[in-house]
């Protein structure tokens, strides 16, 4: 799998995935940046009844990428028990958005 497209602020260095049109922290200009998809689970929540007919049940996962950006991704509910905070994961882009899978 490839890198994730994002951005980094040229003023304060804040990283974001997906890319933002301007920095969400200081309002500064951003430059495109590619991020490696490996990161650490910061938080995980089980969603039993998805909104608007989305896929579910599933887990919503906040991931801190190694390069500093935080993002939210999903995972099938079957993987919920493998996604405790501190667990190393890989973020992949799927047809339904960003998803996580446990790292080997």
C-alpha positions as protocol buffer text, in pm:
chain_id: "A"
residue {
  index: 1
  type: UNK
  ca { x: 0 y: 0 z: 0 }
}
residue {
  index: 2
  type: UNK
  ca { x: 111 y: 355 z: -67 }
}
residue {
  index: 3
  type: UNK
  ca { x: 145 y: 670 z: 130 }
}
residue {
  index: 4
  type: UNK
  ca { x: -148 y: 883 z: 245 }
}
residue {
  index: 5
  type: UNK
  ca { x: -195 y: 1228 z: 91 }
}
residue {
  index: 6
  type: UNK
  ca { x: -208 y: 1510 z: 342 }
}
residue {
  index: 7
  type: UNK
  ca { x: -71 y: 1853 z: 416 }
}
residue {
  index: 8
  type: UNK
  ca { x: 167 y: 2026 z: 655 }
}
residue {
  index: 9
  type: UNK
  ca { x: 152 y: 2387 z: 771 }
}
residue {
  index: 10
  type: UNK
  ca { x: 443 y: 2599 z: 654 }
}
residue {
  index: 11
  type: UNK
  ca { x: 416 y: 2819 z: 968 }
}
residue {
  index: 12
  type: UNK
  ca { x: 351 y: 2590 z: 1267 }
}
residue {
  index: 13
  type: UNK
  ca { x: 419 y: 2246 z: 1113 }
}
residue {
  index: 14
  type: UNK
  ca { x: 76 y: 2095 z: 1196 }
}
residue {
  index: 15
  type: UNK
  ca { x: 18 y: 1784 z: 987 }
}
residue {
  index: 16
  type: UNK
  ca { x: -322 y: 1677 z: 852 }
}
residue {
  index: 17
  type: UNK
  ca { x: -466 y: 1378 z: 666 }
}
residue {
  index: 18
  type: UNK
  ca { x: -660 y: 1432 z: 448 }
}
residue {
  index: 19
  type: UNK
  ca { x: -507 y: 1754 z: 320 }
}
residue {
  index: 20
  type: UNK
  ca { x: -656 y: 2083 z: 442 }
}
residue {
  index: 21
  type: UNK
  ca { x: -685 y: 2406 z: 237 }
}
residue {
  index: 22
  type: UNK
  ca { x: -527 y: 2601 z: 525 }
}
residue {
  index: 23
  type: UNK
  ca { x: -392 y: 2514 z: 870 }
}
residue {
  index: 24
  type: UNK
  ca { x: -664 y: 2424 z: 1119 }
}
residue {
  index: 25
  type: UNK
  ca { x: -445 y: 2543 z: 1407 }
}
residue {
  index: 26
  type: UNK
  ca { x: -299 y: 2878 z: 1295 }
}
residue {
  index: 27
  type: UNK
  ca { x: -466 y: 2952 z: 960 }
}
residue {
  index: 28
  type: UNK
  ca { x: -131 y: 2945 z: 781 }
}
residue {
  index: 29
  type: UNK
  ca { x: -59 y: 2819 z: 432 }
}
residue {
  index: 30
  type: UNK
  ca { x: -11 y: 2446 z: 385 }
}
residue {
  index: 31
  type: UNK
  ca { x: 196 y: 2239 z: 146 }
}
residue {
  index: 32
  type: UNK
  ca { x: 108 y: 1891 z: 15 }
}
residue {
  index: 33
  type: UNK
  ca { x: 279 y: 1609 z: 201 }
}
residue {
  index: 34
  type: UNK
  ca { x: 274 y: 1230 z: 181 }
}
residue {
  index: 35
  type: UNK
  ca { x: 256 y: 1032 z: 506 }
}
residue {
  index: 36
  type: UNK
  ca { x: 350 y: 671 z: 566 }
}
residue {
  index: 37
  type: UNK
  ca { x: 38 y: 478 z: 670 }
}
residue {
  index: 38
  type: UNK
  ca { x: 176 y: 328 z: 993 }
}
residue {
  index: 39
  type: UNK
  ca { x: 55 y: 464 z: 1324 }
}
residue {
  index: 40
  type: UNK
  ca { x: -72 y: 399 z: 1675 }
}
residue {
  index: 41
  type: UNK
  ca { x: -432 y: 369 z: 1797 }
}
residue {
  index: 42
  type: UNK
  ca { x: -513 y: 658 z: 2029 }
}
residue {
  index: 43
  type: UNK
  ca { x: -884 y: 583 z: 2080 }
}
residue {
  index: 44
  type: UNK
  ca { x: -1143 y: 336 z: 1955 }
}
residue {
  index: 45
  type: UNK
  ca { x: -1524 y: 342 z: 1971 }
}
residue {
  index: 46
  type: UNK
  ca { x: -1768 y: 69 z: 1871 }
}
residue {
  index: 47
  type: UNK
  ca { x: -2056 y: 188 z: 1652 }
}
residue {
  index: 48
  type: UNK
  ca { x: -2349 y: -52 z: 1670 }
}
residue {
  index: 49
  type: UNK
  ca { x: -2606 y: 151 z: 1472 }
}
residue {
  index: 50
  type: UNK
  ca { x: -2442 y: 351 z: 1191 }
}
residue {
  index: 51
  type: UNK
  ca { x: -2584 y: 684 z: 1079 }
}
residue {
  index: 52
  type: UNK
  ca { x: -2735 y: 734 z: 735 }
}
residue {
  index: 53
  type: UNK
  ca { x: -2720 y: 368 z: 637 }
}
residue {
  index: 54
  type: UNK
  ca { x: -2340 y: 355 z: 649 }
}
residue {
  index: 55
  type: UNK
  ca { x: -2146 y: 34 z: 698 }
}
residue {
  index: 56
  type: UNK
  ca { x: -2183 y: -120 z: 1037 }
}
residue {
  index: 57
  type: UNK
  ca { x: -2152 y: -227 z: 1294 }
}
residue {
  index: 58
  type: UNK
  ca { x: -1797 y: -103 z: 1291 }
}
residue {
  index: 59
  type: UNK
  ca { x: -1526 y: 63 z: 1499 }
}
residue {
  index: 60
  type: UNK
  ca { x: -1418 y: 427 z: 1467 }
}
residue {
  index: 61
  type: UNK
  ca { x: -1048 y: 462 z: 1538 }
}
residue {
  index: 62
  type: UNK
  ca { x: -834 y: 771 z: 1603 }
}
residue {
  index: 63
  type: UNK
  ca { x: -482 y: 701 z: 1475 }
}
residue {
  index: 64
  type: UNK
  ca { x: -165 y: 902 z: 1539 }
}
residue {
  index: 65
  type: UNK
  ca { x: 59 y: 854 z: 1235 }
}
residue {
  index: 66
  type: UNK
  ca { x: 431 y: 820 z: 1292 }
}
residue {
  index: 67
  type: UNK
  ca { x: 486 y: 1161 z: 1125 }
}
residue {
  index: 68
  type: UNK
  ca { x: 248 y: 1335 z: 1366 }
}
residue {
  index: 69
  type: UNK
  ca { x: -86 y: 1368 z: 1187 }
}
residue {
  index: 70
  type: UNK
  ca { x: -396 y: 1234 z: 1360 }
}
residue {
  index: 71
  type: UNK
  ca { x: -687 y: 1095 z: 1162 }
}
residue {
  index: 72
  type: UNK
  ca { x: -1010 y: 906 z: 1208 }
}
residue {
  index: 73
  type: UNK
  ca { x: -1066 y: 580 z: 1024 }
}
residue {
  index: 74
  type: UNK
  ca { x: -1300 y: 284 z: 1051 }
}
residue {
  index: 75
  type: UNK
  ca { x: -1257 y: -88 z: 1093 }
}
residue {
  index: 76
  type: UNK
  ca { x: -1496 y: -383 z: 1068 }
}
residue {
  index: 77
  type: UNK
  ca { x: -1644 y: -471 z: 1408 }
}
residue {
  index: 78
  type: UNK
  ca { x: -1474 y: -811 z: 1385 }
}
residue {
  index: 79
  type: UNK
  ca { x: -1141 y: -631 z: 1445 }
}
residue {
  index: 80
  type: UNK
  ca { x: -1261 y: -429 z: 1746 }
}
residue {
  index: 81
  type: UNK
  ca { x: -1076 y: -642 z: 2002 }
}
residue {
  index: 82
  type: UNK
  ca { x: -749 y: -604 z: 1805 }
}
residue {
  index: 83
  type: UNK
  ca { x: -761 y: -223 z: 1819 }
}
residue {
  index: 84
  type: UNK
  ca { x: -686 y: -123 z: 2177 }
}
residue {
  index: 85
  type: UNK
  ca { x: -509 y: 210 z: 2240 }
}
residue {
  index: 86
  type: UNK
  ca { x: -135 y: 172 z: 2188 }
}
residue {
  index: 87
  type: UNK
  ca { x: -177 y: -93 z: 1919 }
}
residue {
  index: 88
  type: UNK
  ca { x: 27 y: -44 z: 1600 }
}
residue {
  index: 89
  type: UNK
  ca { x: -189 y: -28 z: 1286 }
}
residue {
  index: 90
  type: UNK
  ca { x: -169 y: 49 z: 917 }
}
residue {
  index: 91
  type: UNK
  ca { x: -416 y: 292 z: 753 }
}
residue {
  index: 92
  type: UNK
  ca { x: -540 y: 200 z: 406 }
}
residue {
  index: 93
  type: UNK
  ca { x: -766 y: 383 z: 162 }
}
residue {
  index: 94
  type: UNK
  ca { x: -1065 y: 171 z: 68 }
}
residue {
  index: 95
  type: UNK
  ca { x: -1375 y: 242 z: -145 }
}
residue {
  index: 96
  type: UNK
  ca { x: -1558 y: 355 z: 172 }
}
residue {
  index: 97
  type: UNK
  ca { x: -1277 y: 574 z: 307 }
}
residue {
  index: 98
  type: UNK
  ca { x: -983 y: 532 z: 544 }
}
residue {
  index: 99
  type: UNK
  ca { x: -972 y: 200 z: 724 }
}
residue {
  index: 100
  type: UNK
  ca { x: -728 y: 47 z: 971 }
}
residue {
  index: 101
  type: UNK
  ca { x: -582 y: -299 z: 989 }
}
residue {
  index: 102
  type: UNK
  ca { x: -355 y: -435 z: 1260 }
}
residue {
  index: 103
  type: UNK
  ca { x: 17 y: -424 z: 1174 }
}
residue {
  index: 104
  type: UNK
  ca { x: 192 y: -756 z: 1143 }
}
